[in-house]
Amino acid sequence: MYSVRSSEINPFTVMQLLQRASEFEAEGKQVVHFEVGEPDFVTAEPIVKAGIAALQEGKTKYTPAQGVLPLREKISKYYAKQGLDIAVSRIQITSGASGGLVLLAGLLLDPGDVMLITDPGYPCNKVFARLVGAATKAIHLEAEHGFQLTLPDVQNAWEDNTKGILLASPSNPTGTMLAANELARISDWVKQQRGFVILDEIYQGLVYGNSPYSSGLQVNDDLLVLNSFSKFFGMTGWRLGWVVIPENAQERFTKLAQNLVISPSSIAQNAALAAFSREAMVIHEQRATEFAQRAQRLAKGLIDLGFKIPVMPEGAFYLYVDVSHTGIPSEEFCWRLIEDHQVAVTPGKDFGAYRSDQFVRFAYTTGDDSIDLGLERMAIALRDWGVMR
Ligand SMILES: Cc1ncc(COP(=O)(O)O)c(C=O)c1O
């Protein structure tokens, strides 16, 4: 009775690890969480207050499918501060980046089409394409190339039925960014093939050091950009995001949104109006700085323990760590770490198949004390397993 497509979706190992973690917590044991892909901070106070006010003022109805105009205007101004002129008409509010991906799949793909994605990469991407009858083809990312694509990778993978490519910068799980010149080369070439480039910028703002660009739209205005209030703005549970699409796609996109979801959450949109206030931005920036400091703390600790981090992240809140020196395949490594020492990390397998046995993802979405405790426990684990003396 159920669809073939729904049967094809792989469960995430991290969900099973989380289940095990909650069993330990129910026994009163403290678990160190390095597996969670969302900020540990709660939503900033100005946004919460705006959300409460929205409820009290009765902003509880459907909104236009594109989202409320004041929020689209604020996003346009946010781009203006980055030196970008993005017309409000190109900005559409969605139910998280996930909602944006559903609509973009509907906008861009037909049955039989292929969209290029990366391995490792965000694991849900293939499901959005598959749900509209299209397929994905994964291009392997090499540590030597900073876990990012090069133009020859894209050219080699491109076939007659390829319609476009989905890139992420900074990316999940590696936190690396696509260099500006490579993004320019890839997007120019794909345009010549009459294909599309979606750039997932959901970790925009969580970038450390010298960022090659604040938005890929500075590199190429033709990109379809995916963004979200989840990560930098700390609003994962509000389910709000946005896309930037070309002028000529607006009408189709709006029709899709009207039919599939009617509108994004009115309360979340009205709350998000406060996300760009000076007061809220100070909080977001402080948190981004804290993530950057945690990245250093955790990376140093892991390297001291003998782990390799082939490419240091430029953003997001993840370290993609090579555990091969332990001689233990990454999934088993994760299970042993949670079972024996109550430290939760995500195996590479959840992000693809390429060399996934070798890698695990550490999320530093937990405070310094917890990071230190995790490192202490891992030191004990490595001694127990005879990896370290
Ligand atoms: C790369 C990437 N894209 C998209 C999403 C979806 O995010 P949301 O729907 O919360 O905006 C995530 C979530 O972790 C992600 O890591």
The ligand as an ORCA input file, in Angstrom:
! r2SCAN-3c Opt
* xyz 0 1
  C      23.045     21.846      4.991
  C      21.659     21.909      5.535
  N      20.648     22.295      4.727
  C      19.388     22.346      5.172
  C      19.048     21.998      6.481
  C      17.606     22.108      6.918
  O      17.432     23.121      7.886
  P      16.083     23.842      8.293
  O      14.967     23.148      7.626
  O      16.015     23.760      9.794
  O      16.197     25.268      7.848
  C      20.068     21.588      7.352
  C      19.763     21.190      8.741
  O      20.597     20.754      9.498
  C      21.404     21.545      6.867
  O      22.428     21.170      7.648
*
